[in-house]
Amino acid sequence: MSSLPQRLTKLTSRIPGHIYLWLAIPIFGSSSAVTRKITEIGAQNLVDGHNPISYCNVLFVGNLCALFVLIAIHGKQLNRNTLQQISGREWIGLVVVAILAGALAPGLIFQALSLTPVTNVLLLGRLEPPLTLALSIWVLHDRLNRWEVLGSIVAFTGVVLTIVLQPTVSKMIPVAGFQVGRGELMTVLGAICLSIATIVVKKYLTNVPLGINNTVRTGVGTIVYLCLALWMYGYKHFMDVVSPFLWQWMLVYSTVIVVIGQSLWNKGFRISSIATASLIGSFAPIVGILAAYLILGEVPTQAQYVGGVVILVGLFLGQLGIKARTDRLNSIGISSMETEQEIEGKMGFKGI
């Protein structure tokens, strides 16, 4: 008679890959709204007059929790033999990606969440896929089909419309003749950092195991972010980082986003086609906007409606191109890291 773990393994093996992916999307899509919500909970439970769940504390402590989880999950890859096989150029690439995608991008996005509605962050973050495709053509000389190019142009147009149609608010900054909010500008800069990081991965890190990439990115990114925050704000900015109230919430947050969400996504990704994962991943921004409404009560503005619809059209057109390209990629072979990095770029910010 089989044991309970064996029966559970047999049961989960029968679940189609797309089910795991669909279960992961609500977790990833709602991460921005949940981040904003827990900082609001912290503001209602001050410790010595300070919010223990500030955005800086959320990012720093959340990254530490995520690092512990990644080490536990990918510990087998973090051995001397595997690490010695990584070349010097690849180590430089890992550090660059860690700084861009593990420190600067999340730092900018977290600051943006404190300055602008979550829906704006979700929509303007859609700048990343078209920018990544443009950089792929320029830097990597990739050949894209017309649907991918058209989808990127339409999605980029939607991002621009979301920015220029925004009503005038405080803390606006003049950029190229337009008045852009600080939060919106930080979101765009975060998307640029993520795009550059994706190009570095595709050019230099395709042979590095995904577990090592994620662990180094989180570990080095955490250290770099801490140093930048200490330099900009001083050590007093992290005076509540040892608050039990903060760690209680971050352990829950990290467990749901990193452990459950990433585990579901990785499981589904391994047993699903690239086209299926890409299609399901494109729904993450839609889920994010819905979560912002249900969790935070954010009602989309006219600018967000217009820009969002155009962006969704761009995502649909781009999906047609990706569907056509996956057949070619499958025939010539493509690394799991490169594929997953590209698909996750379409999903937007997924929390820590």
N, C-alpha and C positions, 0 to 999 in steps of 0.2 A: 504494500500500500504506500502510495507516494505521500511525502510530507507536505505540510501547508505551503512552505516556500516553493516547492516544486509545482504544486497545483497553481499557485499564483503566477509562476513563470509561464506555465502553459497557457493560462488564461490571458495574460497580457500579450503573449505572442500572437494570439488570434485577433487582437485589435488592429484594425487598419491604421497605416501611418498617418493618414489625414485626420483621424480622430485626435491623435496626440497634438498635431499642429493646431487644430481648431481650439483645443483646450488651452494651449499656450498663448494664443493671440489675446484673449481677454486679460490675461495677467500682464503681458507686455504693454498692451494698448492702454490700460488704466494706470500704468506706473507713474506718469506725470501728475495725474489728478490725485493719486494716493499720496505722492510726495508733498504736494501742496496741502493736502488735508492734514497730514500728520504734523506739518509745521504749524498749522492753525491750532491743532490740539495742544502743541507745546506752548503756544502763545496764551492759551487758557489755563496753563498749569506752570506758571513761572517758578523758577528756583532762584532765590535771592535776587528777584527782580529781573532775571534773564530768561529768555526762551531756551530751554535745554535742547529743543529739537530745531535749531536754526539750520538753514540750508548748508552752511559749512560743516556743522556737526553731522548732519545726515550723510553728506558725501564722504566725510572722513571715516566715521564709524561704520557706515554701510560698506565702504570699500574694505575695511578691515575684516568685517564679517564675511564678505564675499571672498576675500583672499583665503581665509581659513577653510571655507567650503571648497574652493578650487583646489587647494592643496590636498584636501581629503579625497576629492574626486579624481584628480589627475596625478596623484602621488607616484604612481608607477612610472609615469613618463619622466618625472623629475629625478632621474638617476644620472650618475657620473658618465656612463657610456653615451647616453642620449645627448646630454649637454655638451660633451666633448665633440660630438659630430656637427655641432652648429658652428659655422664659420664666423670669422671676425666681422665680415660684412653683414651677416645675418644678425649678429648680436647688436650691431649699430642700428640696423633696421628695427629690431625689437624695442630698443630704447626710444627711437624716434616715434614709433607707433604708440608706445606707452605714454610719452609726453603729450602727443597730440590727442589720442583717443582715450587715454586713461586719466589725464589731468586737465588739459586745457578745455577740451570739448565738454566734458561733464561739468566742469567748473563754470563755464560760460552759460550752459543750459540751465544749471541750477540757479544762477543769478538771474537769468531771464525769467524763470518761473516766479521769482519774487517781485518782478517789475511789470509783467504783462500777463494777460489771460492765458491759461493753458492751451486754449484753442489756437491762439496765435503761435505759440511755440510748436505745436503739432503741425500746423500748416506751413509755417516758414521753414521748418526742418525738412520739408519736401524738396528744398533746394539741393540736398545732398545727392540724390540719385542722378539728376541731370548734370550736375557739376562733375560727379565721378565719371560719367560717360564721356563728357567733354575732355577731361584730363586723360582718360584712357585712350582717346583718339590722338591727343597731342603728345603724351609722354610714352605710351605703350604701343602706339600705332595700331590699335585695335580696329578691326573692320566691323561696323555695326550695320544692321539692316535699316531700311527706311522707317519701319514702324518704331524702332527704338529711338531713332533721331527725332521723329515727329512727336513721339510721346514725351521726350525730354524737353523739347521746345514748348509744347503746350503746358507741361507741368511748371516749367520756369516762368511762363507767362502768368500762371495762376499765383505763383509766389509773389511776383511783382505787383499784381493787382491787389493782393492781400495787404501789401505794404502801402501802396500809394493811395488806396481807398480808405485807409484807416482814418477815423476822426482825430482831430487835433487833441493831443493829451499832453500832460506835463512831462518834463524830462525828455524833450525832443532834441535830436541832434541833426544838423544839416549835413546831408550826404548826397553829393552829385546833384545838387539843386533841389532835393526833396528833404522834407522833415521826417526823420525816422526816429521812432522811440528807442530808448536805450535797450529795453528788453528785446525788441525786434532785432536790433543790430547785433546784440550778443547771440541771439539764436542763429543768425546768418553766419557769424564768425565761427560758432560751434559746428555748424554744418560744413563749413570750409575745412576746418581741422579734421573732421571725420572723413571727408572726401580725400584729402591728401594722405591720411593714414591708410585708407583702402588702397590707394595707388601704390604706396610703399609695400603693403602686404602682397599685392599682385606681382610687383616687380622683383622683390627680394626675398619674400618669406614663404613662398609656395611649398617649400620642402620642410618647413619647420612644423612639428606636430601642433595641432590646434590647442591642445591642453597647455603646452608650454607657452604658446603665444598669449593665451588668455591669462595665465597665471603671472607671467612677467609683466604684461600690460597692467594688470590690477595692482601688483606689488610696487613696481617702479612708479606707476601713475599716482599711487597713494602717497609715496614719499615726496614726489615732485610737487603734488598739490599742497601737501602740508608745508613744505618749504616756501612756496609762493604765498600761501595764506598768512604764514607767520611774518613774512617780509612785508606784506601789504597791510595787515591788520594788527599784528602783534600777538603775543602769546595769550593775552587776556581774551582774545576772540574765541579761544578753545577752553575757557575756564570751566565750562559745564560738560566737557566731553566725558567725564567719568560719572555723570549722573545716571543712577540706576533707571530712572524714568526713560531717559534717552535710549539706553541699551536694551530695555525691554521692547520698545517699539522697533528698534533697528533689527533685533534678532528675528522678530516676526516678519518685518519687511524683507530682510535678506533671505529668510527661509522661503517665503512665497515667491519672490522675484527670481532669486538666483537658483535655489535648489529645485523648487517645484516647476517654475516657469522654464528655466533653461533645460532641466532634465526632460520635460515633456517635449520641448522643441528639438533637442538633440535626438531623442528616441524617434520622433516622427520624421525628422530629416533623414536619418539613416535608412529608413525603410520606405521612403516616398520618393517620387521622381522630383527632379529639379523644378520642372514646370509646376507641379502641385504645390511645392513649398513656396515658390515665388508667388503664385496666385494667392494662396492663403495669407502669406506675409503682407501682401499689399492691402489687406483689410485692417491692419493694425492702426493706422491713422484714423480710420472711420470709428473703430471701437474707442479710440482715445477721445475723440470729440464727444461721443455718446457718454463716456465715463465722466468727462468734465461737466456735462449737463446733469447727470444723475448724482454725482458725488459732490460737486461744488455749486450746482445751480447756474452754471455759465450758459447763457443763451447766446448763440452765435449772432454776430452783428451782420449788417448787410455786406460789408467788405469781406467778412469771413465766408459768408454764403457764396458770394460771387467767386472769390479766389478758390474756395474749396471745391466747387463744382468743376471749375476749369482744371484744377489739379487732379481730380478724380478721372476726368476725361483723359488727361495725360497719362495717368497710371494705367488706364485700360488700354490705350494705344501701345504703351510700352510693354504691357503684358503680352500683346500679340507678337511683338518682336522677340521677347524672351522665349515664348513658346516655339518660335521658329528656330531660334539659336540653340536651344537645349539639345536638339537632335544632333547638331554639328559638334557641340561640346561633348556629348556622350560618346560620339564616334571617335574623337581624338583623345579623350580623357582630360580631366581637369581635377585639380587637387580639392580636397574637401574644404580646406581653409579658404581658398579663393572663392569657391562657390558659395559657401555659407556667409563669408564676409560681404559678398555682392548682394545676396538676397536680404540679409539683415539690414543692409544699408537702405533698402526700400521700406523697411518697417519703421524707421525713425527711432527716437530715443526709447530704450527699453528699461529705464531705471539705471541702477548702479551697474 
